[in-house]
Every structure is written in structure tokens, then in C-alpha cells.
Amino acid sequence: MNSIIKASNILRLLALSLLVMGIDVAFAADVVITSEQKGAEVLSLGYVEFQCLKGDPKSVPNPPGTVLVNDLHFSGRFRVQFAPAFDAVSKARFKDDGALAYLRGDYSLENGKYTLNCELIDIDSGTAILKKSYSGPKEQLRLAAHQFADELVFQLFGEKGIAQTRIAYVNKRPGGKEISVMDYDGANAHQVTSNKSINLTPIFMGAKDKILYTSYAAGSPQFFQADMTATTTRQMFNSAGMNSAANYNKTDGEIIYASTMDGNSEIYRRPVAGGKSDRLTFFEGIDTSPSWSPNGYEIVFVSDRNGKPMLYVMDRDGSNLRRISFDLDYYGSPAWSPKGDRIAFVALDGGNNFNIYTVTPDGKDPVKLTSDAGSNESPSWSPDGRHLIFMSTRTGSPEIFVMGADGTEPRRLTFSGGNSMPSWSDY
């Protein structure tokens, strides 16, 4: 283990050196840090407080430096050491913590607009490793800080960051349940639907501004699409019976979903752009809650065909069916990870509350992630596969929480009560 860590540090230093010399860091990042396994090394960075050069910093809800540092901590990839200024004392403290670089920046607020300058500086040479400037309407300053956080993740790890992603969820409102959306960290929550009906199971359709959800607005449960750029909603297609639990496959633009159109709850597949629905399951009992594998070749779903709701996997055409759950009671809400290596799900495990687990696609290595009081349900993966968002009643009312993919560092994102069925957007 020590030799691996030392080698990683040498490679990381090489990457930073390449950056300083102007060599494309994407190449270095491909070499340096690729592991997302539990226990992967965390990169230490120094942080010098961002300075507001013009305007009132209290006129924005959160300073951009605070947003940036929170993003880096949230990512699970960084350890950030704070200092009010860069001097000999802070330099020594940063280096003692293993940091090879530190963050600094400044911003201005004038006439309803902002400018933001962010830099990653080599501690020893003082050379800018990464330097970005942003400007726009003042209300988008937070987004600019998210952008720089994602730039850091990409440049230093060679993978996309999640700071600009969104969460869709169901919020109980007077007269019904509406679909709302918030930033990945719980900020900027706003309501998407306002039909005073029951709207459920939102999912993003590839883009961060299009949401597919089930709604009773037309009477029976049907699928609707909300386009947040145009602030419009429309019914996707009309189908007999009850339609629910859609899951989108960005690889070929198809959805899988549960429907009672033929009398029993079965799994169907159809193109979003139009076309007919193909029925995939043909068994007595309830088949529901399908989830695509990331390559679109396989589907995990819930069925009670053997008496209790269990997890099954089948190929995209319904063939090669196999059961992957056996030991726990009443399985539900499976969600295939973006990496394809784990499936998250919920199960009753000896009590009246659900808890969240993950398992390999062949049903091996089950890992329990939650054990708090109350029910923990509806897991949804971050697009980088490093986090899970879920609903929990541990505080009394249903709220949205996020945790690491290994169950560590649970964090509450909503506080209004009646929030459920979260879904994480793509990048």
C-alpha cells in the first residue's frame, strides 16, 4: 500500500509539472488518478480565501470560494486546507498536509453582474497550473464556482465533475405532489410542475433540462415530459392502463417502464421519439421498477413471481432471465450504477423499515449502506458513480439525503418535508 501511495504521489507531481510547462493535463490526468474504489487516495490542496474586489459580498447567498470548497469536499476527491493569505506559514502548513498546489481567486459584483477569476497555483514555483475567468449575471455566480470545481476534477483526475448536475424529486404540496428540481448540493430548488395533481418518479432524459415523469393530470397515470428551458410540459404518449417507473437509456434513446396495459403489471420498452412498445415480461405477478445497465444491454427489475418482490436481471429483449436476490425480504427500487459494477436497491431486513444496499450484477457481495432509524428508499446514482441520493424518514418527514457510494458521510439536502423519489441528472 505504501509503495502504491508513493508512486501515486510521484505521478501526481509529474502531472502538476506537466501542467506548469503547458503540456495538456488531460494526458497527465489519464495517467495519474483513475481509481474510484473505496480507499482511493485523496488529493490535498491549499485554499486561500477569495477576495471581493468590488461590490458587496453579502449581496450573494454564498461567496464563490465557499461554494468551490464545498464542491471539492463533496466530490470526495480532495482534502482542502484553508488560509486567509498565502505566506511562509500557510505554505508550510499546506506542504505538511501533502499539498503541491493551492487555490486562490477574486471576484467583483457590479451592476447586477459578476466577474470571477480562479487559479490553481504551484506552491513552490508560484506558477498558475490552471486559470479560469468567468462573467455573467450575478445570480449565476454560484454556477461559475461549480464550473471551476468541475474543471479541477477533470484536469486533475481526467473525469467529469458533478458540481453542475441537478436533482429532480417529488415535493408534497397543497393539492397534490409536484416535481421540483435543485442543484446537486440542495441549492436553487424550484418547482417544475404546478398541476395540483399527483406527479411521481421523475427521471432526466439525458439533458439536465428535460424530465420524464408519471402524472395523474390526465386521469390515469401517463408519462409527461417537462422542458425546463421552455417551461412547458406535454404528454409523451397515451397508453391504456397504469404506466409508471420509467427509466431512460441515453445510448439509444429508449425507455423501459412498467404498465398494466395488458392487464398485469409488466415491463415494456419503447423509443422516446415514437414507435410501438415491446413487452418484455410475460409472467403472472407484478413486474415493475426496471433500470437499464449503463451499456443498455441488460435490465434489472423487481418481480414477485416467486411470492415476494425480488430482483431479476434480463437482456434488453427479455431473454436470459435470472434472479439475483435471495436472502433479504421485500426488495425494491433497483438502480444500476453508471460504472456497471454495482446495483443499488432497497430491502426490508428484519424490521418495518427499508434500507439501502448495493450488490454486484450477479447478486454477489451485498453491502448494506444505511442503518438509521426510519426508512431509506429510492436510491439514485450520481453520474460519476461515487455518490447515491435517496429519500429518508430518519428526521421524521421524508427528506432527500446524499451519501458516498460506500454509505459514508450522509448529508441532508432538503428541509421542507414531504420530499421523495429523487433522481440524479447526467453531466
Phi, psi and omega in degrees: 000314181299320180293325179294315180297317179298317179298320179296319178297320178297315180296321180295317177300320177299319180297315179296323177297319178297321178298314180301323181280358177090007179279139184309119183290342180301322177296313181297318182296324178300329183275326197278296192231108180235346187286134172240019181280160178303135180089004179299145185295143179259138182273126179271135176226147169273159178218123175256131187307130178294141182257135173270112185276328180216146177090179184261112181298338179284353180279355174244144185302319181222132176299147183298327178295321178296317178300315181299312181297318177299320177299316182293319176296316181301322184298335183077005183259345189232151167241121188247127177256128185267147171210143179290335179205163178265114178216188184297323181292310181293325178299315180295320180293318177301313183291325177298331179274001177094007181284136175255350183210163177222161181258140172213162180184173176211162180210159178227147180232110182214135173053042177075011181233167179229156162231142182223129176241128183232140180220145168251119190247134173293127186298318186279315185270339184076008181278142177286118177278318179219131183221126181223145175234142182224154175206157180161191177301143186302327182292350179258011179298319179300319179297323179296320177297320175300320181298317181292324176301316179293325176299317179298315179300315182293315184290325184265340181238350178073016179226158182290145173270166185248008187293340179260007180280171183231163176238126170260147182200170178261132180236122179289123182233165175303122179096353180167200177236125184248161176268130175236164179224143175220165172296164185299338182260009177095354181278165173056042178291136175209153185276136181261317178253156178210045184265002180053036176242195176257117180239131191224168171040062177289144172221149175278143180257071180076286181290157181279357183246008178234127184235132173257134182210162176266135181222145173267012185299331180264009182111271177279157182297119179228164180270134177235157176240133174252127176254107186285340177287328180254000183049047180235158172228150178208153176284134184287309177198163180254132182219144177293156176080194180261131183239130186203174170055049179287151176221131189260137177249105184289343181297316181231011175068034179248156172242152168243149184198168176258140180210150174256024184301332179256014176108316181249154178287113182232169179263134180232159177228140177202155176288141177293325184288353180129160182126182184269160177270136176256125178280133185251335181241149186217044184240154172293153184101184184257124172247126186203180173054054179283152176217130179290146161288155185299334178271358177077009183270335186228163182223131171256143182206173180253136176216143174254026184299338178253019175113318180234151177298119180230170180265136177228152175236140176218163174290167187296342178261007179093355181274176175056047182287136175210145178271137183239003179235143184214324197269328184264184185241136171059077179279155177195171172052050178291145178217117182282133182289152178299334178279343179084000187266343182222155172237123175273149178200172174243154179203150168280132184231056176102356179228199179260001183249149175275148170230161185260136179230165163231158182209158175288159182299344176261011175087011182261165174055056176293137180230125178274128185256334181235150176209017182283162175298151183087174180269145177236115192221174172055057178290143176218134186278145165292155184295341176269359177074011184262351184218159173230135172255149185199166173263139177219145174256020184298337178260007180114287179271152177300128177223164179264130178235161173228150178211167174294160181296347175259008177089001183276161174050057174297143186216130182276134182250332180241155186220007185267347182086152177070030181253132186206178174050055181286152177216130183269138178285170169282183180296000000 
